[in-house]
Amino acid sequence: MAEVRKFDVLILGAGPAGLSAAICLADSGFNIALIDKAEFPKNKTCGDGLTLDVINQLHLISPELGEAFMNFPLKFPVYETRIFSPDFRNISIPSVSKGQGKPMFICRRVDFDYFLFQYVKHFENIRIFQNTKAVDVVKNKGSICVHADDCCFEGKILICADGATSISSAFQDLKRRKKEQFTLGLRAYYKGISPLNEFNPIEIYFIKDILPGYLWIFPLGNGFANVGMGVSVSDLKKYHGSIKEKFEELIKREPLKKRFEHAVNVEPVKGHVLPMSGKKKSISGKRYLMAGDAAGLVDPFSGEGVGNAIRSGRVAAAHIKNCFCKNDFSAEFNKAYDKEIYKRVGNEFFTGRVLLRLCKSYGFINFFIWAICKNEKQTDSFHRALKKYSIHKKSKMFLLLLRISYILTIQNIITSMVRTIKHHGEENTNIKDY
């Protein structure tokens, strides 16, 4: 008979969501089991980009944790994102928070997750079980159990933070997600991309073949870069060969051909499925909460999920403290967790879905970027709009998009009218002179 190990809280999965939840519960006095199928340091296929939101979330968990990350050496700061349209025009978006320029960071997930893991190890009430694969989850009358190969973990409540293929699907109706709600991300590491130096920005390429997906180049410093692309699973049938072959084809043609001419692939291409957010769904039940990728909390447009993973870990920890305070672990009580999560990310996901639909049209992307690049005045208007936008106020994301669209549309109409009037005036002058 398998050994039964009893705890107050079980956390399944030691990624950003699970590790953040553990840190936030460390001061509760609860006995916590943090269970992961892998051993640290562990690799994870990811773009490795850490947005300003991620940095903010770390500081919200603990100022000490936030400061520790700012002093963490294995990261590369970037102050700009450059977006390329299908016709190769590009715009620059500065990294801005509350009107101030602040860096985003590129940090390999193997390093970032290990940084959080090392922080968790300092807490005596958190037991970490590595190389422990969960095979089943069973809800009992007064507890919930996670069964592993050689033991059973029993707790009052469980946080499922075990990724896109979460074992929680055993008691959640998540297998009904539509295929278009999943994206396949490919990632490889290259050295020798030209040019690539300390001043290089993040690069996003919208290429007609893979819209609304995109290809990225994230600089890692010392001549290295994370290069990858994301495409909808529902679009995979469009690529008659393998998706890996498509990726390799894209970096060998314009506008990237010359830049990759002498580049060396230092790590093979790897893939990972991302659960993209669709309609609001249940992410909790009796004695369990879902967090991070397991809850599908990935931005449906950008594919960024680390910020929301940490956010959901924070919210889950706060809710669990309320569960113990009220001695209520019921599905009805846990609905408050769902409500709080979607209150915080709902507007972001709505904006992401709108952008996703718009970016299915390469004509829209070409026009949008062309309009911004048309002249210096319009570029300045675009940057002013960005500076007035705070990344911490995600409810304003759609308003930002409307504002930028309004600026571009009005300015283009006015410019066209002025040119027309000027043109007619010149014609009339010429007639009189004749």
C-alpha positions as CSV (number, residue, x, y, z in Angstrom):
1,M,0.0,0.0,0.0
2,A,1.3,3.4,-1.0
3,E,2.5,5.7,1.8
4,V,0.1,8.5,2.7
5,R,1.7,11.9,3.3
6,K,-0.6,14.5,4.9
7,F,-0.4,18.2,4.4
8,D,-2.7,21.2,4.6
9,V,-2.1,22.5,1.0
10,L,-1.0,20.5,-2.0
11,I,0.5,22.4,-5.0
12,L,0.9,20.3,-8.1
13,G,3.5,21.9,-10.5
14,A,6.5,24.0,-9.6
15,G,6.4,26.6,-12.4
16,P,5.8,30.4,-11.9
17,A,2.2,29.8,-10.8
18,G,2.9,27.0,-8.3
19,L,6.1,28.6,-6.9
20,S,4.4,32.0,-6.5
21,A,1.5,30.4,-4.6
22,A,4.0,28.6,-2.3
23,I,5.8,31.8,-1.5
24,C,2.6,33.7,-0.8
25,L,1.5,30.8,1.5
26,A,4.8,30.6,3.3
27,D,3.7,33.0,6.1
28,S,0.4,31.1,6.8
29,G,1.9,28.4,8.9
30,F,0.3,25.7,6.7
31,N,2.2,22.6,5.9
32,I,2.6,22.7,2.1
33,A,3.6,20.1,-0.4
34,L,5.1,21.3,-3.7
35,I,5.1,18.5,-6.2
36,D,6.8,18.5,-9.6
37,K,7.5,15.7,-12.1
38,A,10.9,17.1,-13.0
39,E,14.1,18.0,-11.2
40,F,15.5,21.5,-10.9
41,P,17.0,23.2,-12.8
42,K,14.4,22.2,-15.5
43,N,14.0,23.5,-19.0
44,K,10.8,24.9,-20.4
45,T,10.0,25.9,-24.0
46,C,9.2,29.6,-23.9
47,G,10.0,32.9,-25.5
48,D,11.9,33.8,-22.3
49,G,10.4,37.3,-22.3
50,L,9.5,38.8,-18.9
51,T,7.2,41.8,-19.3
52,L,6.8,44.8,-17.0
53,D,3.8,43.0,-15.6
54,V,6.0,40.1,-14.5
55,I,8.4,42.4,-12.7
56,N,5.4,44.2,-11.0
57,Q,4.0,40.8,-9.8
58,L,7.3,39.9,-8.2
59,H,7.3,43.1,-6.2
60,L,3.7,42.6,-5.2
61,I,4.5,39.1,-3.8
62,S,7.4,40.6,-1.8
63,P,9.5,43.7,-2.2
64,E,12.4,41.5,-1.1
65,L,11.7,39.0,-4.0
66,G,11.4,41.9,-6.5
67,E,14.7,43.4,-5.4
68,A,16.4,40.0,-5.5
69,F,15.3,39.6,-9.1
70,M,16.5,43.0,-10.1
71,N,19.9,41.9,-8.8
72,F,19.7,38.6,-10.5
73,P,22.6,38.5,-13.1
74,L,21.1,35.9,-15.6
75,K,18.8,38.4,-17.4
76,F,19.1,40.8,-20.3
77,P,17.4,44.2,-20.3
78,V,15.6,45.5,-23.3
79,Y,13.9,48.9,-23.7
80,E,12.2,48.5,-27.0
81,T,10.0,46.2,-29.1
82,R,10.2,46.5,-32.8
83,I,7.2,45.1,-34.8
84,F,7.5,44.2,-38.5
85,S,4.6,44.1,-40.9
86,P,4.2,41.5,-43.7
87,D,5.6,44.2,-46.1
88,F,8.7,44.7,-43.9
89,R,7.8,48.1,-42.5
90,N,8.4,48.4,-38.8
91,I,7.5,50.4,-35.7
92,S,9.2,50.9,-32.4
93,I,7.4,50.5,-29.1
94,P,9.3,51.7,-26.1
95,S,9.1,49.8,-22.8
96,V,7.0,52.2,-20.7
97,S,5.3,52.0,-17.3
98,K,3.3,54.9,-15.9
99,G,4.9,57.2,-18.5
100,Q,8.4,56.2,-17.5
101,G,10.9,54.1,-19.6
102,K,11.6,50.9,-17.8
103,P,13.2,47.7,-19.1
104,M,11.7,44.4,-19.8
105,F,14.0,41.4,-19.4
106,I,14.9,38.4,-21.4
107,C,15.7,35.5,-19.0
108,R,15.8,31.9,-19.9
109,R,13.0,30.0,-18.2
110,V,15.4,27.4,-16.9
111,D,17.1,30.3,-15.0
112,F,14.0,32.2,-14.0
113,D,12.1,29.2,-12.6
114,Y,15.3,28.1,-10.7
115,F,15.5,31.6,-9.2
116,L,12.0,31.3,-7.8
117,F,12.7,27.7,-6.7
118,Q,15.8,28.7,-4.8
119,Y,13.7,31.4,-3.0
120,V,11.1,28.8,-2.0
121,K,13.6,26.5,-0.5
122,H,14.2,28.8,2.4
123,F,10.8,28.2,3.9
124,E,10.6,25.4,6.4
125,N,6.9,24.7,6.1
126,I,7.2,24.0,2.3
127,R,8.3,20.4,1.4
128,I,9.4,20.1,-2.2
129,F,9.0,16.8,-4.0
130,Q,10.9,16.6,-7.3
131,N,10.9,13.8,-9.8
132,T,7.4,12.9,-8.5
133,K,4.8,12.4,-11.3
134,A,1.2,12.6,-10.4
135,V,-0.9,9.9,-11.9
136,D,-4.4,10.6,-10.4
137,V,-6.3,13.0,-8.3
138,V,-9.1,11.8,-6.1
139,K,-11.5,14.0,-4.1
140,N,-12.7,12.5,-0.8
141,K,-15.3,13.7,1.7
142,G,-12.8,15.7,3.9
143,S,-9.7,15.9,1.7
144,I,-8.2,15.7,-1.8
145,C,-5.5,13.2,-2.7
146,V,-2.8,13.3,-5.4
147,H,-1.6,9.8,-6.2
148,A,2.0,9.4,-7.4
149,D,3.9,6.3,-8.4
150,D,5.0,5.3,-4.9
151,C,3.0,7.5,-2.5
152,C,-0.1,9.5,-1.9
153,F,-0.3,13.1,-0.9
154,E,-3.4,14.1,1.1
155,G,-4.5,17.7,1.7
156,K,-7.4,20.0,2.5
157,I,-7.1,21.8,-0.9
158,L,-5.1,21.5,-4.1
159,I,-3.7,24.1,-6.5
160,C,-3.4,22.6,-10.0
161,A,-0.5,24.4,-11.6
162,D,0.9,21.6,-13.7
163,G,0.6,23.2,-17.1
164,A,-1.4,22.9,-20.3
165,T,-1.8,19.2,-19.9
166,S,-2.9,19.4,-16.3
167,I,-4.0,16.2,-14.6
168,S,-7.0,18.2,-13.4
169,S,-8.7,17.5,-16.7
170,A,-9.7,14.2,-15.0
171,F,-12.4,16.2,-13.1
172,Q,-12.7,19.3,-15.3
173,D,-14.5,19.5,-18.6
174,L,-11.5,21.1,-20.3
175,K,-11.1,18.6,-23.1
176,R,-13.9,20.3,-24.9
177,R,-11.7,23.3,-25.6
178,K,-11.8,24.1,-29.3
179,K,-8.6,23.5,-31.3
180,E,-8.2,27.2,-32.1
181,Q,-7.8,27.8,-28.4
182,F,-4.4,26.1,-28.5
183,T,-1.3,27.5,-30.0
184,L,1.9,25.6,-30.8
185,G,5.0,27.5,-29.9
186,L,8.4,26.6,-31.3
187,R,11.7,27.8,-29.8
188,A,15.4,27.5,-30.6
189,Y,18.5,29.2,-29.4
190,Y,20.9,30.8,-32.0
191,K,24.2,32.4,-31.9
192,G,25.7,34.8,-34.5
193,I,22.5,36.4,-35.8
194,S,23.6,39.6,-37.6
195,P,23.3,42.3,-36.3
196,L,22.7,41.3,-32.7
197,N,24.2,43.4,-29.9
198,E,23.4,44.9,-26.5
199,F,21.2,47.6,-28.1
200,N,19.0,45.2,-30.0
201,P,15.3,45.3,-29.2
202,I,12.8,42.5,-29.1
203,E,11.7,41.8,-32.6
204,I,8.3,40.6,-33.7
205,Y,7.6,39.6,-37.3
206,F,4.1,39.3,-38.7
207,I,4.6,37.1,-41.7
208,K,1.7,36.5,-44.1
209,D,2.2,32.7,-44.1
210,I,1.6,32.2,-40.4
211,L,-0.9,35.0,-39.5
212,P,-2.3,35.7,-36.9
213,G,0.8,34.0,-35.5
214,Y,4.2,35.6,-35.5
215,L,7.9,34.9,-35.4
216,W,10.1,36.4,-32.7
217,I,13.8,37.2,-32.0
218,F,14.5,37.9,-28.3
219,P,18.2,38.9,-27.6
220,L,19.8,37.1,-24.6
221,G,23.2,38.9,-24.7
222,N,26.6,37.7,-25.6
223,G,25.5,37.1,-29.2
224,F,22.7,34.6,-28.3
225,A,19.0,34.9,-29.1
226,N,15.8,33.0,-28.5
227,V,14.2,32.6,-31.9
228,G,10.7,31.1,-32.3
229,M,7.2,31.3,-33.6
230,G,3.7,30.6,-32.5
231,V,0.9,29.3,-34.7
232,S,-2.7,28.2,-34.0
233,V,-3.1,24.4,-33.7
234,S,-6.2,24.8,-36.0
235,D,-3.9,26.2,-38.7
236,L,-1.4,23.3,-38.7
237,K,-3.2,21.6,-41.6
238,K,-2.1,24.5,-43.8
239,Y,1.5,23.4,-43.6
240,H,1.9,20.4,-45.7
241,G,5.3,19.6,-44.3
242,S,6.2,19.8,-40.6
243,I,5.8,23.0,-38.7
244,K,9.5,22.8,-37.9
245,E,10.3,22.9,-41.6
246,K,8.1,25.9,-42.0
247,F,10.0,27.7,-39.2
248,E,13.4,26.9,-40.8
249,E,12.0,28.1,-44.2
250,L,11.0,31.4,-42.8
251,I,14.4,32.3,-41.3
252,K,16.1,31.5,-44.6
253,R,14.1,34.0,-46.6
254,E,13.6,37.7,-46.6
255,P,13.6,39.7,-44.5
256,L,15.7,37.4,-42.2
257,K,17.8,35.6,-44.8
258,K,21.0,37.7,-44.5
259,R,20.7,37.9,-40.7
260,F,20.8,34.1,-40.3
261,E,23.4,33.5,-43.0
262,H,26.1,32.8,-40.4
263,A,23.9,32.0,-37.4
264,V,24.5,28.7,-35.6
265,N,21.6,26.8,-33.9
266,V,23.0,26.0,-30.5
267,E,19.9,24.1,-29.3
268,P,17.4,22.1,-31.4
269,V,14.0,23.4,-32.1
270,K,11.5,22.4,-29.4
271,G,7.7,22.7,-29.3
272,H,5.2,23.4,-26.6
273,V,1.4,23.7,-26.6
274,L,-0.1,26.9,-25.1
275,P,-3.7,27.0,-23.9
276,M,-5.1,30.2,-25.3
277,S,-8.0,31.9,-23.5
278,G,-11.4,31.5,-25.0
279,K,-14.6,32.2,-23.2
280,K,-14.8,32.3,-19.4
281,K,-14.8,28.9,-17.9
282,S,-14.7,27.2,-14.5
283,I,-11.2,27.1,-13.0
284,S,-12.1,25.7,-9.6
285,G,-14.2,23.1,-7.8
286,K,-14.6,21.4,-4.6
287,R,-11.2,21.4,-2.9
288,Y,-9.2,22.6,-5.9
289,L,-8.1,25.7,-7.8
290,M,-6.4,25.9,-11.2
291,A,-3.6,28.4,-11.9
292,G,-1.3,29.4,-14.7
293,D,-1.4,27.4,-17.9
294,A,-3.6,24.8,-16.3
295,A,-6.3,27.4,-16.1
296,G,-5.6,28.6,-19.6
297,L,-4.4,32.0,-18.4
298,V,-2.3,32.8,-21.5
299,D,-2.9,36.0,-23.5
300,P,-4.7,34.9,-26.6
301,F,-2.8,37.3,-28.8
302,S,0.8,37.5,-27.5
303,G,1.0,34.1,-25.9
304,E,2.5,35.6,-22.8
305,G,1.6,33.6,-19.7
306,V,4.2,34.2,-17.0
307,G,2.6,37.4,-15.6
308,N,-0.8,35.8,-15.3
309,A,0.7,32.6,-13.9
310,I,2.3,34.6,-11.0
311,R,-0.9,36.7,-10.6
312,S,-3.1,33.5,-10.3
313,G,-0.6,32.0,-7.8
314,R,-1.0,35.2,-5.7
315,V,-4.8,35.1,-5.9
316,A,-5.0,31.4,-5.2
317,A,-2.9,31.8,-2.1
318,A,-5.1,34.6,-0.8
319,H,-8.2,32.6,-1.5
320,I,-6.9,29.5,0.3
321,K,-6.2,31.5,3.4
322,N,-9.9,32.5,3.3
323,C,-10.9,28.8,2.9
324,F,-9.1,27.9,6.1
325,C,-10.4,30.9,7.9
326,K,-14.0,30.0,7.0
327,N,-13.3,26.3,7.0
328,D,-15.1,26.1,3.6
329,F,-13.5,24.3,0.7
330,S,-16.7,23.9,-1.3
331,A,-17.1,24.4,-5.0
332,E,-19.5,27.3,-4.3
333,F,-17.1,29.1,-2.0
334,N,-14.2,28.6,-4.5
335,K,-16.2,30.4,-7.2
336,A,-14.9,33.6,-5.6
337,Y,-11.5,32.6,-6.9
338,D,-12.8,32.4,-10.5
339,K,-14.5,35.7,-10.1
340,E,-11.4,37.5,-8.9
341,I,-9.2,36.0,-11.6
342,Y,-11.5,37.0,-14.4
343,K,-11.9,40.4,-12.8
344,R,-8.2,40.9,-13.2
345,V,-7.6,39.4,-16.6
346,G,-10.9,39.6,-18.4
347,N,-10.2,42.9,-20.2
348,E,-6.8,41.8,-21.2
349,F,-8.2,38.6,-22.8
350,F,-11.0,40.6,-24.6
351,T,-8.4,42.9,-26.1
352,G,-6.3,39.9,-27.1
353,R,-9.1,38.3,-28.9
354,V,-9.9,41.5,-30.8
355,L,-6.3,41.9,-31.8
356,L,-6.1,38.2,-32.8
357,R,-9.0,38.7,-35.2
358,L,-7.6,41.9,-36.6
359,C,-4.2,40.4,-37.2
360,K,-5.6,37.6,-39.3
361,S,-5.6,40.2,-42.1
362,Y,-2.1,41.1,-43.3
363,G,-3.7,44.1,-45.0
364,F,-4.7,45.5,-41.7
365,I,-1.3,45.1,-40.2
366,N,0.4,46.6,-43.3
367,F,-1.9,49.6,-43.1
368,F,-1.6,50.1,-39.4
369,I,2.2,50.1,-39.3
370,W,2.4,52.1,-42.6
371,A,0.1,54.8,-41.0
372,I,2.2,55.1,-37.9
373,C,5.5,55.2,-40.0
374,K,4.1,57.6,-42.5
375,N,5.6,60.7,-41.0
376,E,7.3,61.8,-37.8
377,K,4.2,63.6,-36.5
378,Q,2.1,60.4,-36.6
379,T,4.9,58.4,-35.0
380,D,5.1,60.9,-32.2
381,S,1.3,60.7,-31.7
382,F,1.6,57.0,-31.4
383,H,4.4,57.2,-28.8
384,R,2.4,59.8,-26.8
385,A,-0.6,57.5,-26.7
386,L,1.6,54.7,-25.4
387,K,3.1,56.9,-22.6
388,K,-0.4,57.7,-21.3
389,Y,-1.1,54.0,-21.0
390,S,-0.2,52.1,-17.8
391,I,0.5,48.4,-18.1
392,H,-1.0,48.0,-14.7
393,K,-4.4,49.3,-15.9
394,K,-5.3,46.5,-18.3
395,S,-8.9,47.7,-18.5
396,K,-7.6,50.5,-20.7
397,M,-6.0,48.3,-23.3
398,F,-8.9,48.4,-25.7
399,L,-9.2,52.2,-25.2
400,L,-5.6,52.5,-26.1
401,L,-6.1,50.6,-29.3
402,L,-9.1,52.8,-30.2
403,R,-7.1,56.0,-29.4
404,I,-4.3,55.0,-31.7
405,S,-6.7,54.0,-34.4
406,Y,-8.5,57.3,-34.0
407,I,-5.3,59.3,-34.2
408,L,-4.2,57.4,-37.4
409,T,-7.5,57.6,-39.1
410,I,-8.1,61.3,-38.4
411,Q,-4.6,62.3,-39.3
412,N,-4.7,60.4,-42.6
413,I,-8.1,62.0,-43.5
414,I,-6.8,65.5,-42.7
415,T,-3.6,64.9,-44.6
416,S,-5.5,63.6,-47.6
417,M,-7.9,66.6,-47.5
418,V,-5.0,69.1,-47.2
419,R,-3.2,67.5,-50.2
420,T,-6.4,67.5,-52.2
421,I,-7.1,71.2,-51.5
422,K,-3.5,72.1,-52.3
423,H,-3.6,70.0,-55.5
424,H,-6.7,71.8,-56.7
425,G,-5.3,75.2,-55.8
426,E,-2.2,74.5,-57.9
427,E,-4.3,73.4,-60.8
428,N,-6.4,76.6,-60.7
429,T,-3.3,78.7,-60.4
430,N,-1.8,77.0,-63.5
431,I,-5.0,77.6,-65.5
432,K,-5.0,81.3,-64.7
433,D,-1.3,81.7,-65.5
434,Y,-1.9,79.9,-68.8
